[in-house]
Amino acid sequence: MRGKFLLCTLFSVLLLGGTVTVAGAREAAPVDLGAFRGDSHSHATGINDAGAVVGAYSTVAERTIAVRWNPDGTHTRLAIPAGYSDAEARAINAKGFVAGSAYAPQFGRRPVVWRPDGSFTELGLPDRIGNPEVTAINSAGIVTGTVTTDPSRVRRAASWDANGVMTLLPLLSGDSYSAATAINDAGVIVGTSGDQAVRWNADGTVVRLAPLPGDSRGSAGGINNAGVVVGGSGARPVRWAADGTVTALPTLLPGNPAGDAKAINDSGVITGNSRVASGRHSAVIWDAQGAITDLGTLPGHVQSTGAAIDSRGVVVGSSDGESKFGQHAVRWTTPNGITDLGRSFPRYERSEAFAINARGQVIGESLSPSGLPQPVTWKSPGAIEDLSPDKNRRQAVAINAHGVIVGADIIRKMRRAIRWEPDGTITTLTMPEADTDHWQASGINDSGVIVGSGRPRLGSTQPIRWAQDGTPVFLPLPPGEASGNANAIDNRGVIIGNSGPRPVRWDSEGKVTELNGLPGATYTTATALNNRDEIVGHSGYHPVRWNPDGGITTLPVPEGARTCEARGINDSGVAVGFCESGADGLPGQALRWAPDGTVTVLPALPGGHRTKANGINGRGEIVGESENGEGQVHAVRWPAVTGSAEVR
């Protein structure tokens, strides 16, 4: 049974003494419950004449990862500075140096250059400059891109010399923003100033590249060593000769000249994209005479784009499928056509288990191919069943021993409490008042009594209990409180929830009692209860358990762990939960607490590290999620414990 709420209070506290254990030989490995089949997500942005390609790929567990595809067909993950979580490689020069950016929420973006041996250097950022997006690097190691200037938050084109020193590039007269996209070996940079295509000469001067007659705006995307520039004029792909003369490039769709030229090699061959039917675009090349060729997409994909081209005419870019995470890095060559560079990366799969009943049926959610979370149930490992086959947005949050599930129907961001019968029939629960526009169910007991909350249009959120026959009633609140939620219910009819900022407990007669939090905690949440009047949750960043007399106990956690919660407890007093993160790169950890307070770190799927536990049934089976060795996150079930190795 699940639920969350806040509390700010000061009370006496007990610290539950206990030992910390780690998974030992008798600690059962988790069972992978599976997820809906997803897709990979990757793109290629640069190629050099040796055939090395750079770009990035994404996984559920590890976000965005900078990668280099090597000429021998292998790929290398590029290291990033400590503390950063994401990175993207954007360009590679003839010597194998790669330019890109690293990102972390607490640090923002940081420009990075990777050497051929995989080591890296962070480029300089002057004060009041941030959020760099590196786009290109030439053979001399000069890097270009775009930064944000403070306090005005204006985007400006910039370059970094071989020593990593940054310079802002000048603007056209009257402009306030700019962006740099490419650089040649002579140090000439192209991009935009305002809404005009421009060239920055090696001496630092800026020159406007005129658009086609009748167009008022332009953009430059690539430049070769002869000084020929490619880009767009209005919505049309164009080429500027070294003297600035602009020429329109042909497109694939007669009568619709939309497209964009992205890059050009020293032979004058250009790549980019051209509009095709249904408002989509396809990767193309234009030869030195301007003739266009459609490069196509991967089988089953709907559009593509060319991003970079080498001296042999090899193009790299991306091909997009229908799903949200269906972009694949690709390479086009004359003899072999299109090659999927993203095929070796893990699929973008994610699922999470929320609760398990006495019969071992599990509920949770999994990402659909479109990228939206879908409610699902597992009656056995790998047998994933969609609880919303009509693809409506729904959420399943609790299940009882008979397989009855409750949750919410989500319609235009509004929620309606619903119940699934074991045969899949869905019923919308009624409200105590007709004038209510938002309500949801959050818990159910084995008698079929349901709890949740609802918000009348002209009032505050109120806790609700639905009787076995579906009759709803509002639950009382403590004196002086105007709002609250009911989050979970046990088989004796005892309910936990919150009232205003405080956690509360309703007995079977509906009498409400406030619960205590840890001293100094700014918030407290109660998440689950068992049939012995024991409640678990967290207060501040500490997992806690309330005894039947209301006394609060802090549960121990592994050394270095922080941001921890207890999320479930069974009638034997075994509790489960997790720590989201910890010091020194400690990953998220699923935890089990024995009744005496001994805490065990639950093992991950083979090759994985991060885990999370959400619920436990009477047999001691635990459910949650685990990263696997391919960077995916799958719902898992940990079998009941048979023993563990203690570390004191």
N, C-alpha and C positions, 0 to 999 in steps of 0.2 A: 504494500500500500504506500502511496506516494503523496507528497505535498510539500509546499514551501511557504514560509512567511517570515516576517521580521520582528525583532524584539530588541529594545534597549533598556536594560535594567541592571541592578546590582543586588546580588544575593550571595550567601555562603556557598562554597563549592567543595566537593570532594574530588581528589585525584585518584582515579582507579589504578592501583599498582598492577603492573603486568609486565610480561616479557615480550620481546619482539622476535618473531620467527620468520624464517625465510623458507621458500619451497624446498622440501627435502625429497628423498627418494620415494617416500610414501605419499607425497602430495600429488594428487591426481592432476594431470594436465587438462586444460580446458578443451571442450568439444566445440569445434567450429560449427555454428548453426547455419552459416551461409548468408548471402545477400543477393539481391537482384543483380543480374549481370549488368555491369556498367561499361564504360569505355575509357580509353586513355585520353590524356590531354597534354599535348605538346606542340611546340612550334619551332621552326628553324629560322634564324634571322641573319646569319652570315656564313660565308664560305671563302676559303683562300685557294690559291692555285695548286696547293698540295692535296686538295680534296678534304681538308678538315672543315667540319661544319659545327656551328655553335647555335645555341638557343636555350630552351628551358622545357621542363616537363613538370607536371603537377601530380601529387598523390593526395589522398584524403589525410593521411597521417603526417606528411611532411611538407605540405603546401607547395611552393614553387622552388624548383631546384635548377641551378645553372648547369648546363651539360655541354660537353664537346664530343661530337661523333668523330672518331679517328678514321684515317684512310683505310685501316685494315678491317673496318667493320665493327670494331668495338666502340663502346662509349665510356666516357669518364665523367663522373660527377665532380664538379669544381668546388673546392673548399671555400668557405666564407669566414669572415672575421668572427671571433667569439662573441656570442650574444645576439647574433643576427639569425633570423629564421628563414628568410626567403632570399633568392638571388636569381638574376637573369643575365645570361650572356647575350650581348647584342651584335658584336662584330669581332672578326679575327683578321690580323694582318698577315703579310707574306712570311713573316718570321715566326708565326704561331702565337703571338701575343693576343690575348682576348680582352675585350673591354666590356663592362657591364655594370650592374649595380647590385648591392646587397640591401636588405630591408629588415628592420625590426621595429615593432610598435613604439618602443621606448627611445629608439635612436633615429627613426626616420630612415631615409635612403642614404646610401654611401657609395660614391663612385669607386670602382675596383678595376685593376688590371691584373689578369692572371698570366704568369709566365708559362712557357711551354712545359716546364717540369711540374706545373700544378701549383707552385707557390704564388702568392699574390701580394699586391701593394695597394693600400688605400690612398686614393688621390686626395689632394688638399681641398678644403672648403673654407673660404674666408668667413669671418663673422658675418652674421645676418644673411648668409646664403645657405640654402638647403634644398632638399627634395630633388637631387640630381637624377636625370635620366640620360645615361650615356648611350650614344647611338653609333659611333664610328671610331676607328683607329687606323692611322696610316702606317707605312713601313718604317717611319722614323719614330713611331711611338707617340705621336701627337693624337690626343683624344678630343672628341667634340661631343656635345650634347646640349641639354637644357637644364637650367636651374631655376629656383624660385628666390626672388629677392624680398627681404623683409624691410620695413613692416608692411609694404604695399601688396605683397604676395603676387607680384608680377612675374611671369615666365620670361626668361632671357636666355638667348643662345650663349654658349660659353665654350672655351677650349682649355685643355690642360697640356702643358709642354711635357717633354720627356722626363722632367724632374717632378711632375705632378703639381706644378703651380698653375692655378686657374686664372683665366682672363675672361671678362665679359666682352662679348662681341658688340660692335656698334650697331645702332638702329638706323633705319632710314629716317629722314627728317619727318617729324610729326608722329612717329610710331612710339608705342610704349611697351610692346612685347615682341618676342621673337622666338625662334626655335631653330636648332641646327640638326641636320639629318645625315650628312655625309661629308667626307674629306678625301682628297686625293693625295698622292705622294709628294706633290709640290706644296702641300699645306693649304690649298684652296678649299674652302668650306662652303656648302650650300644649305639652304633651308628657307625660312620665311621671316619676314619682318612685317608686323601687322598682318595684312592679308595678301602680301605680295611675295613672289618668289625672289630670292636674292642670292648673290654670290659674295662671299667675303674673300678678298684676295689675300695673298700671303703677307702683304704689307699692312693688313688690318683694315683696309678700306672696304666699304660695302657698296655693292652695285645692284640696282634693281634689274630683274629679268622680266622683260615686258611680256604680258599675256597675249593670246591671240586677239586679233581685231574683234571687238564686240564683247570681250570678256573684261571684267574689272578686277579679278583676283587671280592669284596663282600660288603654286607651291613647288619647291624643288626637292626631289627625293634622292637623287644620285648624281655622281660626277665621276668621269674617268680621268686618266692621266693626260689625255689630250685636251682637257677642259670642256668636254661636251657634257651638258647637264640634261637630266630628264626629270619630269615631274608632271604637274597638272596645270591646266589653264581653265578656270571655271570647273566643269566636271569632265573635261577632255584630257586624254594623255598627250603630252607634247615632248619635243626635244629642242633644246637650245644649242646651237653651234657655239664654238669657242668665241665667236664675235658677238654672241647674244641674239642672233637671228632665231626666231621661234618657228617651229614646224609642227603641225598637227599629225599625230600618229593614227593610223586606221584602227577601227574597233571591230568586234565580232558581230554586233547586232546592227543590221542596217537600219538607219533612221534613228538610232540611239547611240550617240558617240561617247557615252559615259565610260570612264576607265581611269587608270592611274599608272604612271610609269615610276617604278621604284628604284631600279638600279641599272647600271650600264657598265659593260666591260671595255677593255682597251681596244677590242675589235669593233666596237660600236653596236654590239648586240645588247638589247634591252629586255628587261623583264618587269612584270607588274601584273595588272589584271584588267579585264574588260567586262563590261556588263553583258549578261546573257538573259535568257528568258526568266520570267517570274521575279525580276528585280534582284537576281543573284549575279555573282561575278565569277569568272574563271581565270586561272593563271594563264598568262600568255608570254611569248617572246616576240620581239620585233627584230628582224635581221638588220644588217647595216644599211640596207636599202629601204627599210621601213615595212617590209612585208610581215604580216602578223600570222602566228600559229597558236592555236588553242592547245594548251598543255593538259587540260582535263583534270579529273579528280580521282581519288581512290574509289574503288567499286562501292556503290551504295552511298557515297557522299554527295553533297549538294552544291558545294562551291569550293573555290581554292584561290590562292594568291601566291605570286612569286615575290620573294623578298630580297634575294641576292643572287649574283651570277658570277662565275669565275671566268678565266681566260679561255677555257675550252667550251664555254656555253652551257656548263652544268648549272642548273637553277635549283635553289632551295626555297622553301616556304612552308605553306600549310594547306591541308585539305580538311574541310569541315563536314562532319556528319550532322544528323538531325538533332542529336542530344546536346544538352548543355555542356557536357564534358567531352564532346566528340571531335575535337580538333587534333589532327595528327601532323607532326613534322614530316615533311616529304622532300624527296629529291627527284628532279627530272633529268634524265640524260637521253641523248639522241638514240643510242641503240636499245636501251632498256626501258624507256618510258618512265613511268612513275614508280618510286620505291617508298614504302612506308617506313620512315625512320623511327616512328613511335611504337612499332609493334613489339619491341622488347621491353617496354616500360609496363609497370603494373596497371591494371585497369582501375578506373576511378570508381571503386565500390565502397559502399559504407552501409553498415547496419548496426543497430543497437538494441539490446533486449532490456525491457523495463521491469518485467515481473514474470514470475513462474508460479503455477498453482500446484496443488498437492498431487495432481496426476502427471506433472511434468510438462504441461502445455505452457509455452512461452509466448509473450506478446512483446512487440516493439515496433520499430520502423526501419525502413530501408530506402535508400535513394532509388528512385525510378530512373530509367534512361533519360528522362527529361530533366533530371536533377532535383525534383521535388520529393520530399519525404512522404512515403506511403505507409499506412498502418499495416502491419503484417503479424502473422502468428506462425509459430513452428510447433508442430505436433511430434516431430522427430528431426534430428539433425539433417540439414540440407533440404528438408521438405518445407519450403517457404510458401505461405499462402497469403495472397493479397486480400486484405480486409476491405479494400475499396476498389473492386474491379471496374466500377464505372468511372474511376479516376477522379472522383470528387476529392477535395482536400479533407482528410479526416485524421484524427489522432486517437490512438488506443492507449490508455494509461493504466488500467487495472483489470484484473481477472479473478474470478472466484473459483472454488473447487469444482464447480459444475461446468466450467468453460464459458460462463457469461462474462462478456467484456464490456467495459464502459469507457467513454471518452467524449469526443466532440466532433461535430460536423463544422467545418470552417467555410463560411460563405462570405466572400468579400470582406474578409478580416473579422467578421462576426462569428461567434461560436454558438452552437446549439448542442446541448447535452444529448448523447445518444447511448443506446445499449445494443450490443450484438448478441443474439441468441446463438446457441451452439450450431444451429443449422445455417448461420450467416445472415438471418433476418435482422434488419436494422430498424429500431424504433426510436423516434425522437421523444425525449422526456418532456412532460409539460411543466409549466411554471406556476408557482403559487399566485402570481398576478399576471394578467394578460399583457400589461404594458411593460414588457421586459424584452430587451433587444440583445442580451448577451448572457449566456449561461453555459456551464460545462460541468461534466461529472468527473470526479477525481478518485473515487474509491468505491468498492463494493464488497460486502461480506457474503458468507456462504448462504445466508438466508435470502439474498437478493436485495437487501436494503442498500441504497446508493446514497452517496454524499457528494456535494460539490458546491457551486456558488452561482449566483446570478445577479445581474445589475439592472434594476428598473431604469427606464429612460430618464426619470427625474430624480433618481436617488443614488445611493452608494451601493457597492457590491455587498451582498448578503449571503451568509452560509445557508445551505439548503440540505434537507434530507428527504429522499424519496422512499416511501414505504414499498413493501413487496408488490402491492398492486399499482404502483406508479404515482400514488398521491403525494404531491410535494408540500412541504411546510418549511417556513423560515425558522432557523434556530435562533434562540435568544442570544443577545450580546451582553457583556458586562456593562454595568451602569456607566454612562458617559461615552460609550463607544458607538460609532455610527456605521461601521463597516466591518466585514470579516469574510472568511472563507472556511469551508470544511474540506479537509484534505484526505482523510483516511478513516476507516471504520473497522472495528473488530467484530468477531462473531457474537459478542455479548451486547453489541449496539453502542459501545463507547466510541466516541469520535474525537479526533484531534484536528486542529485548524489554527486559525488566528483571528484576533479581534484587534483592529487597528494595528499598532506595532508590536503586539504581544501574542505569543503562542497560548492557546487555550485547549481545554479538554472538556467535552460534554459527556456526562454519564448517560446511561441508558434511558433515564427519565428526562434528559434534556437540560439538566442543571449544568451551568457553565462555570469552570474554574480556571484561573490564570496559572500558567507555568512560569518558572523562573529561568533566567539566563545567567551566563557567567558574569562575574563582576567586570565592569568596564567594556563589555561587548556592545558594539553598536547595533548589532542585529543578531537574532536567534531564529532558527528554523526547526520545526519538528516535521519529520518526513514519514515516519512509519511507527506502528505500534503492534504489539502482539496481544494474545488473549490473557496475558498475566498482568496487564496494566503497565508494561514496560514500553517506553517511548524512546526513539532515537532521532537524532538530527544533528545540527551543528549550531554553535554559538560563537560569533566572531569567525575565526578560521579554524576552530577546534571541533572535532566530532564529540558528541555528548550523548549520554543516556539518562533519561529520567526514571527513577525507581517508582514503584507503586505509591509511595508516600509523597511523591513530588520532588524528592531530592535530586539534584542534578550532578552528574559524574562526568569528568573529562576522560575520554578514551585515549589510550596511548597511541602514538604513531611512530613510524620508523624515523631514525635520526636524519635530519636535513629536510624532512617533508614539511610542506605547508599547504594552506588552502585545502583543508580536509573536511569531509562530510561523512556522516553515517546515513545510509539510505534505506536500510531494511533490517528487520529483526524477526526471528521466528519464535515459536512457543517454548523452545529450549533455551532461549536467551542468547542465541548466536546472532550477532549483528554483522552487517556488511556495509561497505562504503568504499571511499577512495580518497586519495590525495591528488589534486590536479597537477601540481608541479613541486619541485624542490630545489635545493641548492646544488650547485656544481653539476647542472645538467640532469639531475635525477628526473626520470620520466614520470608521467602519471602512473599511479599504482592502485590496483584493486586490493582491498583489505578485508580480512575477516577477523572479528573479535570473538573469542570464546567467552562464555559467561563469567570467567574469572578475570577477564580483561586482556588475556594474551592475544596479541595481534599477529596475524600471519599475512605476509605479502603473497598474493595469489600469482601463479605463473602465467606468462603470456603464451600466445600461439607460437609455434616454432619460428624463430628468426625475428619475432616481434619484441617490443619493449613496453609500450604504453598500454595500460589496462584500466578498466573502470568496472566496479561492481554496483548494481542498482537494486537487486532484490534477492530474496532467499525464501524457500518454502520449508514446510515442516520436516522434510527429509534431509535438509541441509544442502540442497542443490542451489547453487548461486548463479545468477545471470548478469550479464553486462556486455562489455565489448572489449576487444583486444586488437591491437595492431598485429599483422602477420609479417612474414619475411619479405613480402612484396610491397610493403608500404600501404596496404589496404587496411581498413578497419572493419571487422566483422563482429556480429553478435556472437556471444559464446555462452556456454553453460559449464560451470565448474562442478564436477560430481561431488557428492557428500564426502567430507573428510574422513580419512582412515588413519591419519597420523601425520606428524610433521616434525621437522628437526628444529629444536629451539636454539636461539642464539642469545645468550644472557650478557 
